[in-house]
Every structure is written in C-alpha cells, then in structure tokens.
Amino acid sequence: MSPGVWVFSEKLELTAEMLSKGRELADKLQAELAAIVLGYDIKEKPDEILNLGADKIY
C-alpha cells in the first residue's frame, strides 16, 4: 500500500473536485485519501468532506 493521497483546499467547491480526482488516484494506487482542513469556524466542514470521499481528515 502506498503512503496515501492528500488533498488541501480552502474552498469547499474546489475541494469536491480535488477529492474526486484524488479518489481516482488513491483507488489506482490502493491508498487512502486524506483531506487537510484548516480554518476558523469550520465545525460542519469535516462531515461534508467525508461525504465527498475522504477516508481521513487532518
């Protein structure tokens, strides 16, 4: 198994696109897909990002 594919974006709309492509790559590599979330007042964002296909969130 490879180390994994990581995605970072500050805008949820762009994150969705990046996670879609990241999922394709992670599946091809048999790796986990992780998202990096930074920001203020983002309590509901991690749930949205998990629903977009991330395996882990940091």
Gaussian input, Z-matrix of N, CA and C with variables (Angstrom, degrees):
# hf/3-21g

backbone

0 1
 N
 C     1     B1
 C     2     B2     1     A1
 N     3     B3     2     A2     1     D1
 C     4     B4     3     A3     2     D2
 C     5     B5     4     A4     3     D3
 N     6     B6     5     A5     4     D4
 C     7     B7     6     A6     5     D5
 C     8     B8     7     A7     6     D6
 N     9     B9     8     A8     7     D7
 C    10    B10     9     A9     8     D8
 C    11    B11    10    A10     9     D9
 N    12    B12    11    A11    10    D10
 C    13    B13    12    A12    11    D11
 C    14    B14    13    A13    12    D12
 N    15    B15    14    A14    13    D13
 C    16    B16    15    A15    14    D14
 C    17    B17    16    A16    15    D15
 N    18    B18    17    A17    16    D16
 C    19    B19    18    A18    17    D17
 C    20    B20    19    A19    18    D18
 N    21    B21    20    A20    19    D19
 C    22    B22    21    A21    20    D20
 C    23    B23    22    A22    21    D21
 N    24    B24    23    A23    22    D22
 C    25    B25    24    A24    23    D23
 C    26    B26    25    A25    24    D24
 N    27    B27    26    A26    25    D25
 C    28    B28    27    A27    26    D26
 C    29    B29    28    A28    27    D27
 N    30    B30    29    A29    28    D28
 C    31    B31    30    A30    29    D29
 C    32    B32    31    A31    30    D30
 N    33    B33    32    A32    31    D31
 C    34    B34    33    A33    32    D32
 C    35    B35    34    A34    33    D33
 N    36    B36    35    A35    34    D34
 C    37    B37    36    A36    35    D35
 C    38    B38    37    A37    36    D36
 N    39    B39    38    A38    37    D37
 C    40    B40    39    A39    38    D38
 C    41    B41    40    A40    39    D39
 N    42    B42    41    A41    40    D40
 C    43    B43    42    A42    41    D41
 C    44    B44    43    A43    42    D42
 N    45    B45    44    A44    43    D43
 C    46    B46    45    A45    44    D44
 C    47    B47    46    A46    45    D45
 N    48    B48    47    A47    46    D46
 C    49    B49    48    A48    47    D47
 C    50    B50    49    A49    48    D48
 N    51    B51    50    A50    49    D49
 C    52    B52    51    A51    50    D50
 C    53    B53    52    A52    51    D51
 N    54    B54    53    A53    52    D52
 C    55    B55    54    A54    53    D53
 C    56    B56    55    A55    54    D54
 N    57    B57    56    A56    55    D55
 C    58    B58    57    A57    56    D56
 C    59    B59    58    A58    57    D57
 N    60    B60    59    A59    58    D58
 C    61    B61    60    A60    59    D59
 C    62    B62    61    A61    60    D60
 N    63    B63    62    A62    61    D61
 C    64    B64    63    A63    62    D62
 C    65    B65    64    A64    63    D63
 N    66    B66    65    A65    64    D64
 C    67    B67    66    A66    65    D65
 C    68    B68    67    A67    66    D66
 N    69    B69    68    A68    67    D67
 C    70    B70    69    A69    68    D68
 C    71    B71    70    A70    69    D69
 N    72    B72    71    A71    70    D70
 C    73    B73    72    A72    71    D71
 C    74    B74    73    A73    72    D72
 N    75    B75    74    A74    73    D73
 C    76    B76    75    A75    74    D74
 C    77    B77    76    A76    75    D75
 N    78    B78    77    A77    76    D76
 C    79    B79    78    A78    77    D77
 C    80    B80    79    A79    78    D78
 N    81    B81    80    A80    79    D79
 C    82    B82    81    A81    80    D80
 C    83    B83    82    A82    81    D81
 N    84    B84    83    A83    82    D82
 C    85    B85    84    A84    83    D83
 C    86    B86    85    A85    84    D84
 N    87    B87    86    A86    85    D85
 C    88    B88    87    A87    86    D86
 C    89    B89    88    A88    87    D87
 N    90    B90    89    A89    88    D88
 C    91    B91    90    A90    89    D89
 C    92    B92    91    A91    90    D90
 N    93    B93    92    A92    91    D91
 C    94    B94    93    A93    92    D92
 C    95    B95    94    A94    93    D93
 N    96    B96    95    A95    94    D94
 C    97    B97    96    A96    95    D95
 C    98    B98    97    A97    96    D96
 N    99    B99    98    A98    97    D97
 C   100   B100    99    A99    98    D98
 C   101   B101   100   A100    99    D99
 N   102   B102   101   A101   100   D100
 C   103   B103   102   A102   101   D101
 C   104   B104   103   A103   102   D102
 N   105   B105   104   A104   103   D103
 C   106   B106   105   A105   104   D104
 C   107   B107   106   A106   105   D105
 N   108   B108   107   A107   106   D106
 C   109   B109   108   A108   107   D107
 C   110   B110   109   A109   108   D108
 N   111   B111   110   A110   109   D109
 C   112   B112   111   A111   110   D110
 C   113   B113   112   A112   111   D111
 N   114   B114   113   A113   112   D112
 C   115   B115   114   A114   113   D113
 C   116   B116   115   A115   114   D114
 N   117   B117   116   A116   115   D115
 C   118   B118   117   A117   116   D116
 C   119   B119   118   A118   117   D117
 N   120   B120   119   A119   118   D118
 C   121   B121   120   A120   119   D119
 C   122   B122   121   A121   120   D120
 N   123   B123   122   A122   121   D121
 C   124   B124   123   A123   122   D122
 C   125   B125   124   A124   123   D123
 N   126   B126   125   A125   124   D124
 C   127   B127   126   A126   125   D125
 C   128   B128   127   A127   126   D126
 N   129   B129   128   A128   127   D127
 C   130   B130   129   A129   128   D128
 C   131   B131   130   A130   129   D129
 N   132   B132   131   A131   130   D130
 C   133   B133   132   A132   131   D131
 C   134   B134   133   A133   132   D132
 N   135   B135   134   A134   133   D133
 C   136   B136   135   A135   134   D134
 C   137   B137   136   A136   135   D135
 N   138   B138   137   A137   136   D136
 C   139   B139   138   A138   137   D137
 C   140   B140   139   A139   138   D138
 N   141   B141   140   A140   139   D139
 C   142   B142   141   A141   140   D140
 C   143   B143   142   A142   141   D141
 N   144   B144   143   A143   142   D142
 C   145   B145   144   A144   143   D143
 C   146   B146   145   A145   144   D144
 N   147   B147   146   A146   145   D145
 C   148   B148   147   A147   146   D146
 C   149   B149   148   A148   147   D147
 N   150   B150   149   A149   148   D148
 C   151   B151   150   A150   149   D149
 C   152   B152   151   A151   150   D150
 N   153   B153   152   A152   151   D151
 C   154   B154   153   A153   152   D152
 C   155   B155   154   A154   153   D153
 N   156   B156   155   A155   154   D154
 C   157   B157   156   A156   155   D155
 C   158   B158   157   A157   156   D156
 N   159   B159   158   A158   157   D157
 C   160   B160   159   A159   158   D158
 C   161   B161   160   A160   159   D159
 N   162   B162   161   A161   160   D160
 C   163   B163   162   A162   161   D161
 C   164   B164   163   A163   162   D162
 N   165   B165   164   A164   163   D163
 C   166   B166   165   A165   164   D164
 C   167   B167   166   A166   165   D165
 N   168   B168   167   A167   166   D166
 C   169   B169   168   A168   167   D167
 C   170   B170   169   A169   168   D168
 N   171   B171   170   A170   169   D169
 C   172   B172   171   A171   170   D170
 C   173   B173   172   A172   171   D171

   B1=1.4584
   B2=1.5244
   B3=1.3153
   B4=1.4606
   B5=1.5273
   B6=1.3395
   B7=1.4678
   B8=1.5227
   B9=1.2946
   B10=1.4529
   B11=1.5112
   B12=1.3132
   B13=1.4598
   B14=1.5199
   B15=1.3269
   B16=1.4681
   B17=1.5229
   B18=1.3247
   B19=1.4635
   B20=1.5210
   B21=1.3358
   B22=1.4628
   B23=1.5210
   B24=1.3105
   B25=1.4576
   B26=1.5190
   B27=1.3146
   B28=1.4625
   B29=1.5261
   B30=1.3179
   B31=1.4672
   B32=1.5239
   B33=1.3264
   B34=1.4593
   B35=1.5260
   B36=1.3301
   B37=1.4639
   B38=1.5292
   B39=1.3053
   B40=1.4591
   B41=1.5243
   B42=1.3033
   B43=1.4583
   B44=1.5219
   B45=1.3187
   B46=1.4637
   B47=1.5227
   B48=1.3201
   B49=1.4620
   B50=1.5236
   B51=1.3218
   B52=1.4631
   B53=1.5278
   B54=1.3312
   B55=1.4617
   B56=1.5247
   B57=1.3085
   B58=1.4602
   B59=1.5282
   B60=1.3186
   B61=1.4691
   B62=1.5269
   B63=1.3339
   B64=1.4616
   B65=1.5136
   B66=1.3374
   B67=1.4716
   B68=1.5184
   B69=1.3441
   B70=1.4649
   B71=1.5244
   B72=1.3218
   B73=1.4582
   B74=1.5273
   B75=1.3259
   B76=1.4661
   B77=1.5279
   B78=1.3188
   B79=1.4650
   B80=1.5191
   B81=1.3254
   B82=1.4641
   B83=1.5312
   B84=1.3372
   B85=1.4685
   B86=1.5307
   B87=1.3146
   B88=1.4667
   B89=1.5318
   B90=1.3204
   B91=1.4670
   B92=1.5252
   B93=1.3326
   B94=1.4598
   B95=1.5211
   B96=1.3216
   B97=1.4575
   B98=1.5180
   B99=1.3205
   B100=1.4635
   B101=1.5243
   B102=1.3223
   B103=1.4622
   B104=1.5232
   B105=1.3170
   B106=1.4606
   B107=1.5247
   B108=1.3326
   B109=1.4642
   B110=1.5219
   B111=1.3177
   B112=1.4596
   B113=1.5133
   B114=1.3032
   B115=1.4517
   B116=1.5129
   B117=1.2997
   B118=1.4536
   B119=1.5239
   B120=1.3289
   B121=1.4608
   B122=1.5303
   B123=1.3287
   B124=1.4673
   B125=1.5295
   B126=1.3031
   B127=1.4670
   B128=1.5258
   B129=1.3182
   B130=1.4605
   B131=1.5234
   B132=1.3140
   B133=1.4661
   B134=1.5258
   B135=1.3350
   B136=1.4692
   B137=1.5276
   B138=1.3127
   B139=1.4655
   B140=1.5264
   B141=1.3204
   B142=1.4628
   B143=1.5205
   B144=1.3238
   B145=1.4588
   B146=1.5257
   B147=1.3203
   B148=1.4652
   B149=1.5245
   B150=1.3165
   B151=1.4666
   B152=1.5228
   B153=1.3272
   B154=1.4646
   B155=1.5263
   B156=1.3338
   B157=1.4632
   B158=1.5057
   B159=1.3161
   B160=1.4677
   B161=1.5279
   B162=1.3362
   B163=1.4616
   B164=1.5216
   B165=1.3350
   B166=1.4650
   B167=1.5155
   B168=1.3275
   B169=1.4647
   B170=1.5188
   B171=1.3271
   B172=1.4686
   B173=1.5060
   A1=108.77
   A2=116.67
   A3=120.59
   A4=109.92
   A5=117.47
   A6=121.12
   A7=114.05
   A8=118.39
   A9=120.51
   A10=113.11
   A11=114.99
   A12=123.26
   A13=106.80
   A14=116.37
   A15=121.82
   A16=109.56
   A17=115.93
   A18=122.54
   A19=108.49
   A20=115.97
   A21=121.48
   A22=108.59
   A23=116.44
   A24=121.87
   A25=108.49
   A26=116.16
   A27=120.55
   A28=112.66
   A29=117.99
   A30=121.35
   A31=108.96
   A32=116.66
   A33=121.35
   A34=112.22
   A35=118.30
   A36=121.02
   A37=110.62
   A38=116.83
   A39=121.37
   A40=110.49
   A41=117.41
   A42=121.49
   A43=110.17
   A44=117.53
   A45=121.36
   A46=110.72
   A47=117.31
   A48=121.16
   A49=111.19
   A50=116.00
   A51=119.92
   A52=111.48
   A53=117.18
   A54=120.07
   A55=111.25
   A56=117.35
   A57=120.82
   A58=110.49
   A59=116.56
   A60=120.77
   A61=110.82
   A62=116.12
   A63=120.27
   A64=111.68
   A65=117.08
   A66=121.71
   A67=110.41
   A68=116.95
   A69=120.56
   A70=110.49
   A71=116.42
   A72=121.29
   A73=111.34
   A74=117.13
   A75=120.92
   A76=110.84
   A77=117.12
   A78=119.99
   A79=111.01
   A80=115.99
   A81=120.71
   A82=110.92
   A83=116.60
   A84=122.11
   A85=112.73
   A86=116.98
   A87=122.89
   A88=109.95
   A89=114.69
   A90=122.09
   A91=110.24
   A92=115.06
   A93=120.57
   A94=110.03
   A95=115.31
   A96=121.97
   A97=108.23
   A98=116.59
   A99=121.70
   A100=109.90
   A101=115.41
   A102=121.85
   A103=108.53
   A104=115.82
   A105=122.08
   A106=107.00
   A107=116.53
   A108=121.49
   A109=108.86
   A110=116.34
   A111=122.55
   A112=108.31
   A113=116.90
   A114=118.39
   A115=112.89
   A116=114.07
   A117=123.09
   A118=108.70
   A119=116.76
   A120=122.54
   A121=111.54
   A122=115.98
   A123=121.81
   A124=112.06
   A125=117.59
   A126=121.62
   A127=113.65
   A128=118.53
   A129=119.44
   A130=113.32
   A131=118.78
   A132=121.68
   A133=113.47
   A134=120.45
   A135=118.46
   A136=113.58
   A137=118.86
   A138=120.58
   A139=111.00
   A140=116.88
   A141=120.81
   A142=110.47
   A143=116.45
   A144=120.98
   A145=110.98
   A146=118.26
   A147=120.40
   A148=110.43
   A149=117.12
   A150=120.83
   A151=112.22
   A152=117.37
   A153=121.73
   A154=112.20
   A155=117.50
   A156=119.30
   A157=117.31
   A158=119.03
   A159=119.92
   A160=109.86
   A161=116.03
   A162=121.38
   A163=111.18
   A164=115.74
   A165=122.09
   A166=109.32
   A167=114.88
   A168=121.02
   A169=108.27
   A170=115.05
   A171=121.56
   A172=108.77
   D1=137.52
   D2=178.86
   D3=-78.22
   D4=167.28
   D5=-178.05
   D6=-61.53
   D7=-27.79
   D8=178.87
   D9=127.37
   D10=167.52
   D11=178.36
   D12=-114.75
   D13=130.40
   D14=-178.15
   D15=-115.88
   D16=141.04
   D17=178.74
   D18=-125.89
   D19=135.80
   D20=175.12
   D21=-133.45
   D22=132.79
   D23=174.17
   D24=-158.67
   D25=146.54
   D26=179.29
   D27=-91.16
   D28=-12.76
   D29=-178.13
   D30=-114.76
   D31=126.87
   D32=-176.02
   D33=-58.57
   D34=-37.70
   D35=-179.46
   D36=-61.53
   D37=-44.35
   D38=178.79
   D39=-70.90
   D40=-35.01
   D41=178.45
   D42=-59.82
   D43=-40.49
   D44=179.37
   D45=-59.96
   D46=-44.96
   D47=178.85
   D48=-65.01
   D49=-43.79
   D50=-178.38
   D51=-67.24
   D52=-38.12
   D53=177.81
   D54=-67.02
   D55=-34.06
   D56=177.49
   D57=-61.79
   D58=-49.26
   D59=178.10
   D60=-68.97
   D61=-37.90
   D62=177.41
   D63=-61.77
   D64=-38.57
   D65=178.12
   D66=-62.55
   D67=-43.43
   D68=177.64
   D69=-57.88
   D70=-47.20
   D71=-179.00
   D72=-66.65
   D73=-44.84
   D74=-179.81
   D75=-61.48
   D76=-41.68
   D77=178.34
   D78=-63.71
   D79=-41.64
   D80=179.22
   D81=-62.98
   D82=-37.66
   D83=-179.20
   D84=-88.71
   D85=-2.65
   D86=-174.28
   D87=54.21
   D88=51.27
   D89=-175.69
   D90=-125.54
   D91=165.50
   D92=174.30
   D93=-80.23
   D94=151.32
   D95=174.95
   D96=-108.76
   D97=121.66
   D98=-178.75
   D99=-118.48
   D100=146.54
   D101=176.28
   D102=-116.67
   D103=140.20
   D104=175.96
   D105=-103.62
   D106=123.12
   D107=-176.85
   D108=-118.80
   D109=120.89
   D110=176.30
   D111=-125.55
   D112=147.07
   D113=175.37
   D114=150.80
   D115=-179.97
   D116=-178.61
   D117=-111.69
   D118=136.30
   D119=176.76
   D120=58.09
   D121=54.62
   D122=-176.55
   D123=-117.99
   D124=30.51
   D125=-173.37
   D126=-55.69
   D127=-37.57
   D128=-178.00
   D129=-88.46
   D130=-11.36
   D131=-177.39
   D132=-64.15
   D133=-41.89
   D134=-179.95
   D135=-57.05
   D136=-39.74
   D137=177.92
   D138=-63.35
   D139=-40.74
   D140=177.91
   D141=-62.72
   D142=-41.98
   D143=-178.07
   D144=-68.16
   D145=-39.42
   D146=175.31
   D147=-61.25
   D148=-38.05
   D149=178.04
   D150=-67.68
   D151=-19.51
   D152=178.51
   D153=-87.09
   D154=-2.16
   D155=172.88
   D156=118.04
   D157=-1.82
   D158=178.47
   D159=-70.81
   D160=142.39
   D161=175.95
   D162=-85.41
   D163=-33.51
   D164=-179.08
   D165=-138.87
   D166=156.60
   D167=175.29
   D168=-131.02
   D169=134.95
   D170=175.96
   D171=-119.49

